[in-house]
Amino acid sequence: MHGRAIVSLMTLRASAVCLTFNACLTFDACLTLGVCLTLVAAPACLAADSPNLTDQYRATADKLIDAALADNDGYNRLAYLCYRIGNRLSGSVGLEKAIAWSAEQMKAAGLSNVRVIPTKVPHWVRGAESARMVAPLDKPLHMLGLGGSIATPAGGITADVVAVTTFEELAKLGRERIQGRIVLYNEEYRGYGPTRVYRATGAARAAAFGAAAALVRSATPLAMQIPHTGEMNYDENQPKIPAAAVSPEDAMMMARLVADGVAVKVHLEMSAHQEPDVDSGDVIGEIPGSEHPEEVVVMGGHIDSWDVGQGAQDDGASIVACLQAVALMKKLGLQPRRTIRVAFWVNEENGGRGGVAYREFVGKDIGNQVAAIEMDGGAEAPRGYGAGVDAGSMEMLKQIGTLLERVGAGEITAGGGGSDIGPLLRDGVPGLGERTVGTHYFDWHHTEADTLDKVNPDDFRKNMASLAVMGYVLADMPGKLVAAAGGGRRGAPPQ
């Protein structure tokens, strides 16, 4: 074709682009840019003219928010879980009661395809435990054994205490000053992530220098003589030694005495032990999609908890809020185009087997998992979502976030996910982590104080509203999210 004809045809196509897409550029600009307009301007015009999710879903979002803010059933369900069933450590009778109850509640809410996805879970038993400072004075210590710890020998361990604040200080002390003693990690709280490493690996590192046991300052900003438990891990190349958390006050007292040159001696007794794995499972239920039931948006939290408190904030409030969010859709007669599924994952606290079991359940249909939302940061006032998605998807989420400003949950930031949905994220599923203000979460986390009274009913309802709107729109909107390169990261606090 003649060169002038080619230019004329390109000009005509460029003109058509401008006319079709609401004159995003002037006609003269089209003539000037020619082929460049054809290749570049058209997508920009398309994006500008695409449906705005805020406008498209405003009425539905308001219905869901109104229903959530007026709801009492969700909090009543949470009260039952906390007061009638209680804490739910993997392998415990309490967890199995909670699983059976959860399936019943999903059916009662009218959800379809309710089932338990089976998996084996570890069964660690705390047993009797105590710690006491016997020198320079006789004083009981506020302690909780760490999850996965071994027991002390019969009759306990009585040993001198050496105190450190970092692993570098531990290494400087060396085997000569640590052998046969109890290592105390008095690491000041600097955020959960940086501080929990001492709980997770402190015993193994102390064992490498011959320590008899390890005590860890509880990972919390609040000093109220409340010890916080949590998972710890051994190094297969080092001896296993017993490990426990002590209250911040007790840790600071012992560390100060040691720093002043006063000999501190502690007697520790623990009867913790591991029993054989037991049968358990994730609980799921759903509203099948009206047009694409094979495509799934899943949201949930973990049904297990530690064996202290009631597992109210961590993570009972989260799973019940997710259930109630989907139950409200059902109650209002809302059926999104895609399937919306609620999942109660098991064994998040000390193994993560529920997330793995769910990924295996999805199998080769992983490409149909459109989005995964995890809530594992308590149910204080909602703030928004962290999302591991690309730039275009982030724009869509921000439009949904505008719908959530009414309940204070409109903040959409990069980086989202959670430990239970981690196996999905690793295989390319876009992940979101629901986020709250987190003002007091780590005051109660993994303690006897994690009880129903810490869950404010109004904040709980706002979380329900946020989850209902986000879940529904993701399951119904024309487009789909795209995961960020490399997947997401944890949006909720680590276990």
C-alpha positions in Angstrom: 0.0 0.0 0.0 1.2 3.5 -0.8 2.8 5.4 2.1 0.3 8.3 2.0 -2.6 5.9 2.1 -1.2 4.1 5.1 -0.9 7.5 6.9 -4.5 8.4 6.0 -5.8 5.1 7.3 -3.9 5.5 10.5 -5.3 9.0 10.8 -8.8 7.7 10.3 -8.3 5.0 12.9 -6.9 7.5 15.3 -9.9 9.8 14.7 -12.2 6.8 15.4 -10.5 6.1 18.7 -11.0 9.7 19.8 -14.7 9.8 18.8 -15.4 6.4 20.3 -13.8 7.2 23.7 -15.5 10.5 24.4 -12.9 12.7 22.8 -10.2 12.0 25.3 -8.0 14.0 22.9 -8.9 16.7 20.4 -9.2 15.8 16.8 -6.2 18.0 15.9 -4.2 16.1 18.5 -5.2 12.9 16.9 -4.0 14.1 13.5 -0.7 15.2 15.0 0.0 12.0 16.9 -1.2 9.6 14.2 -0.2 6.0 14.9 1.1 6.8 18.3 -2.4 7.6 19.3 -3.7 4.4 18.0 -1.3 2.4 20.1 -1.1 4.5 23.3 -4.1 6.8 23.7 -6.8 4.2 23.2 -6.0 2.2 26.4 -5.9 5.4 28.4 -9.3 6.5 27.1 -10.6 3.0 27.8 -9.4 3.2 31.4 -11.0 6.6 31.9 -14.3 5.5 30.5 -14.5 2.1 32.4 -17.3 1.7 35.0 -16.5 3.2 38.3 -16.9 0.6 41.1 -17.8 3.3 43.6 -20.8 4.4 41.6 -21.7 0.9 40.4 -21.9 -0.6 43.9 -22.9 2.3 46.1 -26.5 1.2 46.7 -25.5 -2.4 47.4 -22.7 -1.4 49.7 -25.0 0.9 51.7 -27.5 -2.0 52.1 -24.8 -4.3 53.4 -23.4 -1.6 55.7 -26.8 -0.8 57.1 -27.5 -4.5 57.7 -24.2 -5.0 59.4 -24.5 -2.1 61.7 -27.9 -3.2 62.9 -26.9 -6.9 63.3 -26.8 -8.7 66.6 -26.5 -12.3 65.4 -22.8 -12.1 64.7 -21.9 -10.9 68.1 -24.2 -13.5 69.6 -22.4 -16.2 67.7 -19.0 -14.9 68.9 -20.3 -14.9 72.5 -21.3 -18.6 72.1 -17.9 -19.5 70.7 -16.1 -17.7 73.5 -18.3 -18.5 76.5 -19.7 -22.0 75.6 -16.7 -23.5 73.8 -13.7 -21.4 74.8 -10.1 -21.7 73.7 -9.3 -24.0 70.8 -5.7 -25.3 70.6 -5.0 -27.7 67.8 -5.6 -31.3 69.0 -7.9 -30.2 71.8 -11.5 -31.2 72.5 -12.4 -27.5 72.4 -11.2 -27.2 68.8 -13.3 -30.1 67.6 -16.4 -28.8 69.3 -15.8 -25.4 67.5 -15.4 -27.2 64.2 -18.7 -29.0 64.5 -20.4 -25.9 65.8 -19.0 -23.8 62.9 -20.4 -26.2 60.3 -23.8 -26.0 62.0 -23.7 -22.2 62.0 -22.8 -22.0 58.3 -25.8 -24.3 57.5 -28.1 -22.3 59.7 -27.0 -19.1 57.8 -28.2 -20.7 54.6 -24.8 -21.3 53.1 -24.3 -24.1 50.5 -21.6 -26.8 50.2 -20.7 -26.7 53.9 -18.0 -29.2 54.6 -14.9 -29.9 56.7 -11.7 -30.3 54.7 -9.8 -32.9 56.7 -6.2 -32.6 57.8 -4.0 -33.8 60.6 -2.9 -31.3 63.2 -0.2 -31.4 66.0 -1.3 -32.0 69.5 0.9 -30.2 72.0 -0.2 -30.3 75.7 0.9 -27.6 78.1 0.4 -29.5 81.4 1.3 -28.1 84.8 4.0 -25.4 84.8 5.5 -22.8 87.2 8.5 -20.6 87.6 9.9 -19.0 90.7 12.8 -16.8 91.5 14.5 -18.3 94.5 17.4 -15.8 94.9 18.0 -13.0 95.8 14.4 -13.3 97.0 11.6 -15.9 96.9 9.0 -14.7 94.4 6.7 -16.5 91.9 7.1 -15.4 88.3 4.3 -14.7 85.9 5.0 -17.3 83.1 3.5 -19.3 80.3 5.3 -22.1 78.5 5.9 -21.5 74.8 4.0 -23.6 72.4 6.0 -26.6 71.3 8.4 -26.5 74.3 9.6 -29.7 75.9 9.2 -30.4 79.7 11.8 -29.8 82.3 13.2 -33.0 84.0 11.1 -34.3 86.8 11.5 -32.0 89.8 12.3 -29.0 87.5 15.5 -27.0 86.8 17.1 -24.6 89.3 19.8 -22.5 87.8 21.4 -19.1 87.7 20.1 -16.6 85.2 22.1 -14.7 82.6 20.3 -11.8 80.9 20.8 -10.5 77.3 18.8 -8.1 75.1 20.1 -9.3 71.7 21.5 -12.4 70.1 24.8 -10.5 69.7 25.1 -10.2 73.5 24.3 -13.9 73.8 27.2 -14.7 71.5 29.6 -12.4 73.4 28.8 -14.2 76.6 29.9 -17.5 75.0 29.5 -21.1 76.3 31.7 -20.6 79.4 29.2 -18.1 80.9 26.0 -19.7 79.6 26.6 -23.4 80.1 24.1 -24.9 82.6 22.3 -21.5 83.2 18.9 -20.1 82.2 19.1 -17.5 79.5 16.7 -14.6 79.9 16.0 -12.5 76.8 14.9 -9.1 77.9 14.3 -7.6 74.5 12.2 -4.4 74.7 9.1 -4.4 72.6 9.9 -2.7 69.2 6.9 -4.0 67.3 5.7 -7.6 67.1 7.8 -8.8 64.1 11.2 -7.7 65.4 10.5 -8.9 69.0 8.9 -12.3 68.3 12.1 -13.7 66.9 13.4 -14.1 70.4 10.4 -16.2 71.3 10.6 -18.2 68.1 14.4 -19.0 68.1 15.7 -17.9 71.4 15.7 -21.4 73.0 17.6 -23.0 70.1 20.2 -20.2 70.1 20.7 -20.5 73.8 21.0 -24.3 73.6 23.9 -23.9 71.2 25.8 -22.4 74.1 24.8 -25.1 76.6 21.9 -23.3 78.3 19.6 -25.3 80.5 16.5 -23.4 79.7 15.3 -20.1 78.1 13.0 -17.4 79.4 11.7 -14.7 77.0 10.2 -11.3 77.8 6.6 -11.4 76.5 6.1 -9.8 73.1 3.8 -6.9 74.1 3.9 -3.2 74.7 1.8 -3.5 77.8 3.3 -4.3 81.2 0.5 -5.6 83.4 2.1 -8.8 84.7 0.5 -10.8 81.9 2.7 -13.4 80.1 2.1 -14.0 76.4 2.6 -17.5 74.9 3.2 -18.3 71.2 5.0 -20.7 69.0 8.7 -21.5 69.3 10.9 -23.6 67.1 13.8 -25.9 67.8 16.9 -26.4 65.7 17.4 -30.1 64.9 21.1 -29.6 65.2 20.9 -28.3 68.8 19.6 -29.9 72.0 16.0 -29.1 73.0 15.7 -27.1 76.1 12.4 -25.9 77.9 11.3 -22.4 77.1 8.7 -20.1 78.6 7.6 -16.4 78.4 7.6 -14.2 81.5 5.8 -10.9 82.0 7.7 -7.7 81.0 7.9 -6.7 84.7 9.5 -9.9 85.7 11.9 -9.8 82.8 13.0 -6.2 83.6 13.4 -7.0 87.3 15.7 -10.0 86.7 17.7 -8.2 84.0 18.2 -5.2 86.3 19.4 -7.4 89.2 21.8 -9.3 86.9 23.2 -6.0 85.5 23.7 -4.8 89.1 25.9 -7.9 89.8 23.2 -9.6 91.9 23.0 -13.4 91.4 19.5 -14.4 90.3 18.4 -18.0 90.6 15.2 -19.4 89.1 13.4 -22.7 89.6 11.4 -23.8 86.5 9.0 -26.7 86.2 7.2 -27.7 83.0 5.4 -30.9 82.0 4.6 -29.9 78.4 4.7 -32.7 75.9 3.8 -33.6 72.3 1.1 -36.3 71.6 0.4 -38.0 68.2 -1.2 -35.9 65.5 -5.0 -35.9 65.5 -7.7 -35.5 62.9 -9.1 -32.1 62.4 -10.0 -29.8 59.5 -10.9 -26.5 57.9 -14.6 -25.5 57.7 -16.0 -23.9 54.6 -19.4 -22.7 53.3 -20.4 -20.5 50.4 -22.9 -18.7 48.2 -22.4 -20.1 44.7 -22.0 -17.6 42.0 -24.9 -16.8 39.7 -22.8 -16.7 36.5 -19.4 -18.1 37.3 -19.8 -20.5 40.3 -16.4 -22.0 39.4 -14.7 -18.7 40.3 -14.2 -18.2 44.0 -13.5 -15.3 46.3 -12.5 -16.8 49.7 -12.3 -14.9 53.0 -11.7 -16.1 56.5 -9.5 -16.5 59.5 -8.2 -19.2 61.8 -10.5 -21.2 64.0 -7.8 -22.5 66.4 -6.3 -20.4 69.2 -3.9 -20.8 72.0 -4.9 -22.7 75.1 -5.3 -19.6 77.2 -8.1 -17.0 77.2 -11.0 -17.5 74.8 -9.4 -16.8 71.5 -11.8 -13.8 71.1 -9.6 -11.3 69.2 -7.2 -14.0 68.0 -9.1 -15.1 65.9 -12.7 -15.8 66.9 -13.9 -12.3 66.1 -12.4 -12.6 62.6 -13.9 -15.9 61.6 -17.4 -14.9 62.9 -17.2 -11.5 61.2 -16.4 -13.3 57.9 -19.2 -15.7 58.4 -21.7 -13.0 59.3 -20.6 -10.9 56.3 -21.6 -13.7 54.0 -24.7 -14.5 56.0 -25.9 -10.9 55.5 -25.5 -11.3 51.7 -27.7 -14.4 51.9 -30.2 -12.6 54.1 -30.4 -9.7 51.7 -30.9 -12.0 48.7 -27.6 -10.9 47.2 -25.9 -13.5 44.9 -22.7 -12.3 43.3 -21.6 -13.4 39.9 -18.8 -15.5 41.4 -18.9 -17.8 44.4 -18.2 -16.1 47.7 -16.7 -18.6 50.2 -16.0 -18.3 53.9 -13.2 -20.4 55.4 -12.3 -21.2 59.0 -8.7 -22.4 58.6 -7.3 -24.7 61.3 -3.8 -24.9 63.0 -2.6 -21.4 62.1 -1.1 -20.9 65.6 1.3 -23.8 65.7 1.7 -25.5 62.3 -0.2 -23.8 59.4 -1.7 -27.1 58.2 -5.1 -25.7 57.5 -3.8 -23.3 54.9 -1.9 -26.2 53.2 -5.0 -28.4 53.3 -7.1 -25.7 51.7 -4.6 -25.3 48.9 -4.6 -29.1 48.3 -8.4 -29.0 48.3 -8.3 -26.3 45.5 -5.9 -28.4 43.5 -5.6 -27.8 39.8 -8.4 -25.2 40.0 -6.1 -22.6 41.6 -6.6 -20.3 38.6 -10.2 -19.9 39.6 -9.4 -18.6 43.0 -10.1 -14.9 42.1 -9.1 -13.4 45.5 -8.3 -14.4 49.0 -9.0 -12.2 52.1 -7.6 -13.0 55.5 -8.5 -11.4 58.8 -6.1 -12.1 61.6 -5.5 -8.9 63.4 -8.4 -8.7 65.8 -11.7 -6.8 65.5 -10.8 -3.3 66.7 -12.0 -0.4 64.5 -11.3 -1.3 60.9 -8.9 0.7 58.9 -8.8 -0.9 55.5 -6.9 -3.5 53.6 -3.4 -4.3 52.5 -3.3 -5.8 49.1 -0.6 -7.7 47.1 -1.9 -6.6 43.7 -0.7 -4.8 40.6 -1.2 -1.0 40.0 -4.4 -1.5 38.0 -6.0 -3.7 40.6 -4.9 -1.2 43.3 -7.0 1.4 41.5 -10.1 -0.9 41.6 -9.6 -1.6 45.3 -9.3 2.1 46.0 -12.7 2.6 44.3 -14.1 -0.1 46.6 -12.3 1.5 49.5 -14.3 4.7 48.9 -17.5 2.6 49.7 -15.9 1.7 53.0 -15.1 5.2 54.2 -18.5 5.2 56.0 -17.2 2.7 58.5 -13.6 4.1 58.5 -12.2 1.2 56.4 -11.3 3.0 53.2 -7.5 2.8 53.4 -6.0 0.6 50.7 -2.3 0.0 50.9 0.3 -2.2 49.2 1.3 -5.5 50.7 -1.4 -7.8 52.0 -2.1 -11.4 52.8 -1.8 -13.7 55.8 -0.3 -17.0 56.8 -3.4 -19.1 56.1 -3.7 -17.8 52.5 0.1 -17.9 52.0 -0.1 -21.1 50.0 -2.6 -19.5 47.6 -0.6 -16.3 47.3 2.5 -18.3 46.4 0.6 -19.7 43.4 -0.5 -16.3 42.1 -3.8 -15.7 43.9 -4.3 -12.0 44.7 -4.3 -11.6 48.5 -5.7 -9.0 50.9 -5.2 -8.6 54.6 -8.0 -6.8 56.5 -6.4 -4.2 58.8 -7.6 -2.5 62.0 -6.2 0.2 64.1 -4.6 -2.4 66.3 -4.4 -0.1 69.3 -4.6 -2.9 71.9 -4.3 -6.1 70.0 -0.9 -7.0 71.3 -2.0 -6.2 74.9 -4.2 -9.3 74.8 -2.7 -11.4 72.1 -1.9 -15.0 73.2 -2.9 -14.4 76.8 -5.6 -15.2 79.4 -6.9 -11.7 78.7 -8.0 -12.5 75.1 -11.7 -12.7 76.1 -15.0 -11.6 74.6 -15.2 -8.4 76.7 -12.2 -7.1 74.6 -14.3 -7.1 71.5 -16.3 -3.9 71.1 -19.7 -4.7 69.5 -19.7 -1.6 67.4 -16.2 -2.1 66.1 -17.1 -5.8 65.4 -20.1 -4.7 63.3 -17.9 -2.3 61.3 -15.5 -5.1 60.5 -18.5 -7.2 59.3 -19.6 -4.3 57.1 -16.2 -3.9 55.6 -15.8 -7.6 54.8 -19.3 -7.8 53.4 -18.7 -5.0 51.0 -15.2 -6.0 49.9 -16.2 -9.6 49.5 -19.3 -8.9 47.6 -17.8 -6.4 45.1 -14.8 -8.6 44.4 -17.1 -11.5 43.7 -19.4 -9.5 41.5 -17.4 -6.9 39.7 -16.7 -7.3 35.9 -13.0 -7.3 36.2 -10.6 -9.4 38.3 -7.6 -8.5 40.5 -4.1 -9.3 39.4 -1.5 -10.3 41.9 1.6 -8.2 42.2 4.8 -9.7 41.0 6.2 -11.9 43.7 2.8 -12.2 45.4 1.8 -10.5 48.6 3.1 -10.5 52.2 1.5 -10.9 55.5 -1.1 -8.2 56.1 -2.1 -9.4 59.5 0.3 -9.8 62.4 2.3 -13.0 62.5 1.2 -15.8 64.8 
